[in-house]
C-alpha cells in the first residue's frame, strides 16, 4: 500500500471570500502511520495507542525561521511538529470521502479522504510554517499523539489584528501498488 498526501491553504476574509490560495502541494507521510494502522487492524488496546484513534487533531506550528528560504524535509520518524502553536479537534463533519478518480464527494467510505478545517480569527496566531494531522493517543495537550503527515512552507503570518481566517485542507489517498 502506498499513501500520498497533499495540503492546500486558503486565506479567507470576514465574508468567506478567498483572498489567496496556495494550490495543492505534496506533503510527507510520517512513519508513525504504520503503527497506528496495524493497531487499528488488529484491534489491540495494549500500549499507548487506542485501536480506535484515527485522525483527531489538525496542528499548526511556527517551525523554524531558516525555513523561510527553503522549507525542509522532516525526518519521517519524528512524531511532532518542530514548534506547535495550536491544535484543533477534528469532527466527523471535517472529513469528506472522495472518489479516487474524479475527486467528487462520496457518501460511502473510499480510499481517498479530504480533511477541511477553518482556523478562525482568534486561533492559530503567529508565524506559521508547518501543519500536520495527528492521530493515536492525542489530546488537546500540545505534542500529544502521533504525527501522521506533515507539511512545511515559507512564512505565513496570522495576527489578531488581521480579520482573516485560514481554510486548511489535507487529502490522503491510499493506493494499492501498481495504481
C-alpha positions as CSV (number, residue, x, y, z in Angstrom):
1,X,0.0,0.0,0.0
2,X,1.2,3.5,-0.8
3,X,-0.1,6.6,0.9
4,X,0.0,10.0,-0.7
5,X,-0.9,13.3,1.0
6,X,-1.5,16.9,-0.2
7,X,-2.1,20.2,1.5
8,X,-3.9,23.4,0.4
9,X,-4.1,26.7,2.3
10,X,-6.6,29.4,1.6
11,X,-6.9,32.7,3.3
12,X,-10.5,33.9,3.7
13,X,-11.9,37.4,4.5
14,X,-14.7,38.0,7.0
15,X,-17.3,37.1,4.4
16,X,-15.7,33.8,3.5
17,X,-14.2,35.1,0.2
18,X,-10.9,33.6,-0.8
19,X,-8.0,36.1,-0.6
20,X,-5.3,33.7,-1.5
21,X,-5.0,30.0,-2.5
22,X,-1.8,28.1,-2.3
23,X,-3.0,25.3,-4.6
24,X,-2.4,21.7,-3.8
25,X,1.2,20.7,-2.7
26,X,2.5,17.3,-1.8
27,X,3.2,16.6,1.9
28,X,5.2,14.0,3.8
29,X,3.6,10.9,5.4
30,X,5.4,10.1,8.6
31,X,6.4,6.6,9.7
32,X,4.0,6.6,12.6
33,X,1.1,5.8,10.3
34,X,2.1,2.1,10.0
35,X,2.0,1.5,13.8
36,X,-1.4,3.1,14.1
37,X,-2.8,1.2,11.0
38,X,-1.6,-2.1,12.5
39,X,-3.2,-1.4,15.8
40,X,-6.5,-0.5,14.1
41,X,-6.4,-3.7,12.0
42,X,-5.6,-5.9,15.0
43,X,-7.9,-4.1,17.4
44,X,-5.2,-4.2,20.1
45,X,-5.6,-2.0,23.1
46,X,-2.1,-2.6,24.6
47,X,0.4,0.2,24.6
48,X,-0.4,3.9,24.4
49,X,-2.3,4.0,21.2
50,X,-6.0,3.2,21.3
51,X,-7.2,0.9,18.5
52,X,-10.0,3.3,17.5
53,X,-7.9,6.5,17.4
54,X,-7.8,7.8,13.8
55,X,-7.2,11.4,12.8
56,X,-8.1,13.5,15.8
57,X,-6.4,16.9,15.5
58,X,-5.0,19.3,13.0
59,X,-2.0,21.1,14.3
60,X,-0.2,24.3,13.2
61,X,3.3,25.4,14.1
62,X,5.9,28.1,13.7
63,X,8.6,25.7,12.5
64,X,12.0,27.4,12.2
65,X,12.9,30.8,10.7
66,X,15.5,29.1,8.4
67,X,12.6,27.5,6.5
68,X,11.6,30.9,5.1
69,X,14.2,30.4,2.3
70,X,13.7,26.7,1.8
71,X,11.2,24.6,3.7
72,X,12.9,21.4,4.9
73,X,12.2,17.7,4.7
74,X,11.3,16.4,8.2
75,X,12.8,13.1,9.3
76,X,10.0,10.6,8.7
77,X,10.4,9.1,12.2
78,X,9.5,12.4,14.1
79,X,6.1,12.3,15.6
80,X,5.6,16.0,16.4
81,X,5.8,19.4,14.7
82,X,9.0,21.4,15.2
83,X,7.2,24.0,17.2
84,X,3.5,23.5,17.7
85,X,1.4,26.7,18.2
86,X,-2.2,25.5,18.2
87,X,-4.2,22.3,17.7
88,X,-7.8,21.9,16.5
89,X,-10.1,18.9,17.3
90,X,-11.4,17.2,14.1
91,X,-15.0,16.1,14.0
92,X,-16.8,13.9,11.6
93,X,-18.0,16.9,9.6
94,X,-14.4,17.9,8.8
95,X,-14.0,14.7,6.7
96,X,-15.2,14.1,3.2
97,X,-14.7,10.8,1.3
98,X,-13.7,11.5,-2.4
99,X,-14.0,9.4,-5.5
100,X,-10.4,8.3,-6.3
101,X,-10.8,9.1,-10.0
102,X,-12.9,12.3,-10.1
103,X,-12.3,13.8,-6.6
104,X,-16.2,14.1,-6.3
105,X,-17.6,13.8,-2.8
106,X,-18.9,10.3,-1.8
107,X,-21.3,9.2,0.8
108,X,-19.6,5.8,1.4
109,X,-16.0,5.3,2.6
110,X,-13.4,5.3,-0.1
111,X,-9.6,5.1,-0.1
112,X,-9.4,8.9,-0.6
113,X,-10.4,11.3,2.2
114,X,-10.2,15.1,2.5
115,X,-9.9,16.9,5.8
116,X,-11.0,20.6,5.9
117,X,-10.7,22.8,8.9
118,X,-11.3,26.6,9.2
119,X,-8.9,28.3,11.6
120,X,-10.9,31.2,13.0
121,X,-9.6,34.8,13.5
122,X,-8.5,34.3,17.1
123,X,-6.8,30.9,16.8
124,X,-3.5,29.8,15.2
125,X,-2.0,33.2,15.8
126,X,1.7,33.7,14.9
127,X,4.3,32.9,12.3
128,X,3.1,29.7,10.6
129,X,5.4,27.4,8.7
130,X,4.1,23.9,9.3
131,X,0.9,21.9,9.6
132,X,0.1,18.3,10.4
133,X,-2.6,15.7,11.1
134,X,-2.4,13.9,14.4
135,X,-3.8,10.5,15.4
136,X,-3.3,7.9,18.1
137,X,-3.4,8.9,21.7
138,X,-3.7,12.6,21.1
139,X,-5.4,15.0,23.4
140,X,-5.8,18.8,23.5
141,X,-2.3,19.0,25.0
142,X,0.5,20.1,22.7
143,X,2.7,17.4,21.3
144,X,0.4,14.5,22.2
145,X,-0.4,11.9,19.7
146,X,1.4,10.7,16.6
147,X,2.1,12.9,13.6
148,X,0.6,11.1,10.6
149,X,1.5,13.6,7.9
150,X,3.4,16.9,7.8
151,X,3.6,19.9,5.5
152,X,6.1,22.8,5.7
153,X,6.1,26.1,3.7
154,X,7.5,29.6,3.7
155,X,6.3,32.1,6.3
156,X,2.6,32.9,6.6
157,X,1.9,35.4,9.5
158,X,-1.5,35.3,11.1
159,X,-2.3,38.2,13.6
160,X,-5.3,39.1,15.8
161,X,-5.5,42.5,14.0
162,X,-5.9,41.0,10.5
163,X,-9.5,39.8,10.2
164,X,-8.7,36.7,8.1
165,X,-9.3,33.0,8.6
166,X,-7.4,30.1,7.2
167,X,-9.0,27.1,5.5
168,X,-6.6,24.2,5.7
169,X,-7.3,21.2,3.5
170,X,-5.5,17.9,3.5
171,X,-6.1,15.0,1.2
172,X,-4.9,11.5,2.0
173,X,-5.0,8.9,-0.7
174,X,-4.4,5.2,0.0
175,X,-3.2,3.4,-3.2
176,X,-2.6,-0.2,-4.0
177,X,0.8,-0.7,-5.6
178,X,0.5,-0.6,-9.3
179,X,-2.1,2.2,-9.4
